[in-house]
Amino acid sequence: MVNHQTIGDRAHHRAPDHDTGPTPVSPRPPLPSPHPLAPPAPLSPEDLVALRENLQEQRLFREEQLRRIAVLPPGTDAGSEAGIGLAASARMVLADVEAALGRMAEGRYGRCHLCRRPVDRERLVIVPQARYCARCQQVHVRVRAQEQEAGR
């Protein structure tokens, strides 16, 4: 079951059973910032609970997805290029989700790995396993692209 819980809204809704993956927690309207460069508001305890539930659901979904791929008979989609790519993607997302849950357990969740500033709440609602704030994510993607280009 996928939880379509809105952060701050404790109502649970049942989603249809299909393999589209966990649905991100719906964001609440952003709070007005006193200054455009002001740091993001800290996550509330309710936010953390909802984000943890979302991450746990994502973990269960990816584990089940990998189990299903592993039991497909030889010669089916599991061995195809698409099946191999899907399994690799599921393993990567699962690793990111588990790392985010670990950061939560250690009290380090919601801080950018590069600049150490808080990650915007709205970003975490959309990508709860995010390691970087939006600005540093752009830098990280650019650097990786340059490294890949240089490696060719």
Secondary structure as UniProt FT lines:
FT   TURN            7..8
FT   TURN            36..37
FT   HELIX           45..70
FT   TURN            74..75
FT   HELIX           77..79
FT   HELIX           81..106
FT   TURN            109..110
FT   TURN            113..115
FT   HELIX           121..126
FT   TURN            128..129
FT   HELIX           134..150
//
